[in-house]
């Protein structure tokens, strides 16, 4: 028996998130189905980040155990022949038998992309959120700085979350503007259910002038989901980097 780690990229548009669900198409479900067919074993992968419905990834991580003799690094080539075109394995490799991606210290980086213009761009509709309301990226960056550090992010967590603790650490949070596109880039040791999308929704309210940047510490201290802004749509969110420490 050996354990193989996959680095997985996917367009999440057509999927109900990463984690397996009954009567729904998911990334994990497709990986299990295609791996089981390829290896003639009942394969159940363990994913590192359970991205929401409609969220994209360049580098999510999953592991599985197998008795197959095929070298770990070769599995990616064979598996990509079976997977749908919107899911691709970027790397496969054998890891230690006790390696578990959710039990390791790691840094994850997400990007939330916004098209801020008079009209939407059709070619980016699946990977960005569009708003015609003018956003002030400077105000958003000022607000973002208050979120950096170790905090209780209960105000930025969906009430449906079942996390044992809502304390997380954000190492870096930047708001950048490239012409009509605004990118919110956040790196942390882990994220709560809908956390990045709630941060994005809150920063957009500040960018529109509906709140002041200085309100962020009060939102954090409230420990109340209703204190923060709306949950931004999933289409603008992508997992862009995942590193184990």
C-alpha positions in Angstrom: 0.0 0.0 0.0 1.3 3.5 -0.8 -0.1 7.0 -0.5 -0.1 9.3 -3.6 -0.6 13.1 -3.5 -2.3 14.9 -6.4 -2.0 18.6 -7.2 -5.3 19.4 -8.8 -6.5 22.3 -10.9 -10.1 22.9 -11.8 -12.7 25.2 -13.1 -15.4 25.0 -10.4 -18.2 26.5 -12.5 -20.0 23.2 -13.2 -19.5 21.7 -9.7 -21.1 21.8 -6.3 -17.8 22.3 -4.6 -14.9 20.0 -3.9 -16.4 17.6 -1.2 -18.6 14.7 -2.2 -22.3 15.3 -1.9 -25.3 13.1 -2.7 -27.0 13.8 -6.0 -24.5 16.5 -6.9 -21.4 16.7 -9.1 -18.3 17.5 -7.2 -14.5 17.6 -7.8 -13.9 14.9 -5.2 -16.6 12.7 -6.8 -15.0 13.0 -10.2 -11.5 12.1 -8.8 -12.9 9.1 -6.9 -14.8 7.9 -10.0 -11.9 8.2 -12.4 -9.3 6.9 -10.0 -11.4 3.9 -9.2 -11.8 3.1 -12.9 -8.1 3.6 -13.6 -6.7 1.6 -10.7 -9.5 -1.0 -10.4 -9.8 -0.2 -6.7 -12.4 1.6 -4.6 -10.5 4.9 -4.2 -11.6 7.7 -1.8 -9.4 10.8 -1.9 -8.8 13.1 1.0 -8.8 16.8 -0.1 -6.8 19.6 1.6 -9.2 22.4 0.9 -12.9 21.9 0.5 -13.7 24.7 -1.9 -17.3 25.9 -2.2 -19.6 25.5 -5.2 -18.3 27.5 -8.2 -14.9 28.2 -6.7 -11.8 27.5 -8.8 -8.3 26.2 -8.0 -4.9 26.1 -9.6 -3.3 23.8 -6.9 -5.7 22.1 -4.5 -4.2 19.0 -2.9 -5.6 15.5 -2.5 -4.2 12.2 -1.3 -5.3 8.5 -1.7 -4.0 5.0 -0.9 -3.5 2.4 -3.5 -2.0 -1.0 -4.1 -1.3 -0.4 -7.7 2.3 -0.9 -8.9 2.2 2.2 -11.3 4.7 4.8 -10.1 3.1 7.7 -8.3 4.5 10.3 -10.8 2.9 8.4 -13.7 -0.6 8.4 -12.3 -1.2 12.0 -13.4 -0.7 11.2 -17.1 -3.2 8.3 -17.0 -5.7 10.0 -14.8 -5.9 13.1 -17.0 -7.0 10.9 -19.9 -10.1 10.0 -17.9 -11.0 13.3 -16.1 -13.4 15.9 -17.6 -11.6 18.8 -19.4 -12.3 21.2 -16.5 -10.3 19.1 -14.0 -6.6 18.4 -14.5 -3.9 16.8 -12.4 -0.8 19.0 -12.5 1.4 16.7 -10.5 1.2 13.2 -8.8 3.8 11.9 -6.4 4.2 9.3 -3.7 4.3 10.6 -0.1 4.8 9.2 3.3 2.1 6.7 4.4 1.0 8.9 7.3 0.9 12.2 5.4 -2.5 14.0 5.8 -2.9 17.3 4.0 -5.4 18.7 6.6 -3.2 17.8 9.5 -0.1 19.7 8.3 0.9 23.3 8.8 0.4 25.1 5.5 -0.1 28.5 3.9 -2.9 28.9 1.4 -3.3 31.9 -0.9 -6.7 32.8 -2.5 -7.4 35.5 -5.0 -10.7 37.2 -5.4 -11.0 39.0 -8.8 -13.4 41.8 -9.6 -14.2 43.5 -12.9 -15.0 47.2 -12.0 -16.2 48.8 -15.2 -19.3 50.2 -16.9 -20.0 46.9 -18.6 -18.9 43.3 -17.9 -16.3 41.4 -19.9 -17.8 38.2 -21.4 -14.4 36.5 -21.6 -13.9 36.8 -17.8 -17.5 36.2 -16.6 -16.7 32.7 -15.2 -13.6 33.8 -13.2 -14.4 37.3 -11.9 -17.2 39.2 -10.2 -18.6 42.2 -12.0 -19.7 45.4 -10.5 -20.3 48.8 -12.1 -20.3 50.6 -8.8 -16.9 52.4 -8.6 -14.6 50.8 -6.1 -11.8 52.7 -4.3 -8.9 50.2 -4.1 -7.0 52.5 -1.7 -9.8 52.4 0.8 -10.0 48.6 0.5 -6.3 48.2 1.1 -6.5 50.4 4.2 -9.3 48.2 5.5 -7.5 45.0 4.6 -4.5 45.9 6.8 -6.7 45.5 9.9 -7.4 41.8 9.1 -3.7 40.8 9.0 -2.6 38.8 12.0 -4.2 36.2 14.3 -7.8 37.0 15.1 -11.1 35.3 15.8 -12.8 35.5 12.4 -16.3 34.5 13.6 -17.8 37.6 12.0 -16.3 36.5 8.7 -17.6 32.9 8.8 -20.8 31.4 7.6 -23.2 30.5 10.3 -23.3 27.0 8.7 -19.7 26.4 9.6 -18.9 23.5 11.9 -15.3 24.5 12.6 -14.0 23.7 16.1 -12.4 27.2 16.4 -12.9 30.3 14.4 -9.4 31.6 15.2 -7.2 31.9 12.1 -4.0 33.8 11.0 -3.8 35.9 8.0 -0.2 36.5 6.9 -0.8 38.9 4.1 -3.8 40.6 2.5 -3.3 42.9 -0.5 -5.7 44.8 -2.8 -4.3 45.6 -6.2 -5.8 47.3 -9.2 -4.8 46.4 -12.8 -6.8 48.6 -15.1 -10.4 47.6 -14.7 -9.6 44.6 -12.6 -9.2 44.6 -8.8 -7.5 41.6 -7.1 -7.9 40.8 -3.4 -5.0 38.4 -2.6 -5.0 36.8 0.9 -2.6 34.3 2.4 -3.3 32.5 5.7 -2.9 29.3 7.6 -6.4 28.3 6.9 -9.8 29.7 6.1 -13.3 29.3 7.5 -16.4 28.4 5.5 -17.0 31.4 3.1 -14.4 33.5 5.0 -12.6 34.8 1.9 -15.8 35.6 0.1 -17.1 37.5 3.2 -13.9 39.4 3.4 -14.2 40.3 -0.3 -17.9 41.4 0.2 -16.9 43.6 3.2 -14.0 45.2 1.4 -16.2 46.0 -1.6 -18.7 47.7 0.7 -15.8 49.8 2.0 -14.6 50.4 -1.5 -18.0 51.7 -2.5 -18.0 54.2 0.5 -20.8 52.5 2.3 -18.5 51.8 5.3 -15.3 53.3 6.6 -12.0 51.3 6.6 -11.7 51.9 10.3 -14.8 49.9 11.0 -13.0 46.6 10.5 -11.7 46.2 14.1 -15.3 46.6 15.3 -16.5 43.9 12.9 -13.8 41.5 14.1 -14.6 42.2 17.8 -18.3 41.8 17.2 -17.9 38.0 16.7 -21.2 38.2 14.8 -21.7 37.3 11.1 -24.3 40.1 10.7 -21.6 42.7 11.5 -19.7 42.0 8.3 -20.6 42.6 4.7 -22.3 40.2 2.2 -20.8 37.0 0.9 -19.3 37.8 -2.5 -20.3 35.4 -5.3 -18.1 32.3 -5.8 -17.1 32.9 -9.4 -14.4 35.4 -8.5 -12.6 33.2 -6.1 -9.6 30.9 -6.9 -7.1 29.0 -4.8 -3.8 30.0 -6.3 -1.1 28.7 -4.0 -0.7 25.9 -1.4 2.5 25.2 0.4 3.3 22.9 3.3 5.5 24.3 6.0 
